[in-house]
Amino acid sequence: MDGLCCPTCGCQKLTHYIGGVYECKLCGRNVNQFELIPTEQFLEQDMSVEEIKALIDIKLDMMLLFPEDKAALIDDIKKLRSRISEDA
């Protein structure tokens, strides 16, 4: 799903099932098509420093699982790290 992601972990690797339901390949959550959110919106939502650090860990795991997306994931990690420094 280009530009849309799982609302739980922010992964864009979604498998489509019948009836508008998607499965996230990273966290395994089944997501209704109306629950999917734009990736940029996911990165911009209010999160605590702990939530941001957990999301960075998820993005690092994603680099191992999806090496073809490494450049985009590094960009996401940079954005998240800048948010931590803004909060500090």
C-alpha positions in Angstrom: 0.0 0.0 0.0 1.8 3.0 -1.2 1.7 5.9 1.3 -0.5 4.0 3.8 0.7 2.1 6.8 -0.4 -0.1 9.7 -1.7 2.1 12.5 0.1 -0.1 15.1 3.7 -0.2 13.9 3.9 2.0 10.8 4.8 -0.7 8.4 3.8 -0.3 4.8 4.2 -4.0 4.0 0.5 -5.0 4.0 -1.1 -8.1 2.4 -4.6 -7.6 1.1 -7.3 -10.0 2.0 -10.9 -10.2 0.8 -13.3 -7.5 2.0 -10.9 -4.7 2.5 -8.9 -6.3 5.3 -5.1 -6.2 5.3 -2.5 -8.1 7.3 0.7 -6.3 8.4 3.7 -8.4 7.6 5.6 -7.0 10.5 3.3 -7.1 13.5 0.7 -9.5 12.1 -2.2 -7.3 12.9 -5.3 -7.6 10.7 -6.4 -4.0 9.7 -9.6 -2.8 8.1 -8.9 -0.6 5.1 -10.5 2.4 6.9 -8.0 2.0 9.8 -4.9 2.5 7.5 -3.3 5.9 7.9 -0.9 7.9 5.8 2.7 7.1 6.7 3.6 10.8 7.2 0.6 11.2 9.5 1.9 8.2 11.5 5.3 9.7 12.0 3.8 13.1 13.0 1.3 11.9 15.7 1.9 12.7 19.3 4.1 10.1 21.0 6.1 10.0 24.2 9.9 9.6 24.0 9.5 6.0 25.0 7.0 5.4 22.2 9.4 7.1 19.7 12.3 4.9 20.9 10.1 1.8 20.6 9.2 2.8 17.0 12.9 3.4 16.2 13.5 -0.2 17.3 10.6 -1.4 15.0 12.1 0.5 12.1 15.5 -1.1 12.8 13.9 -4.6 12.8 12.2 -3.6 9.5 15.6 -2.9 7.9 16.5 -6.6 8.6 13.2 -7.9 7.2 12.9 -5.6 4.3 16.4 -4.5 3.1 15.0 -3.1 -0.1 13.4 -0.3 1.9 16.6 0.6 3.9 16.9 4.1 2.5 13.3 5.0 3.4 13.6 3.4 6.9 16.8 5.3 7.6 14.9 8.5 6.7 12.1 7.6 9.1 14.6 6.9 11.9 16.2 10.3 11.3 12.9 12.0 11.6 12.0 10.2 14.8 15.4 10.9 16.3 15.0 14.6 15.6 11.7 14.5 17.4 13.5 13.1 20.5 16.0 15.9 20.4 13.2 18.4 20.1 11.5 17.0 23.2 14.7 17.1 25.2 
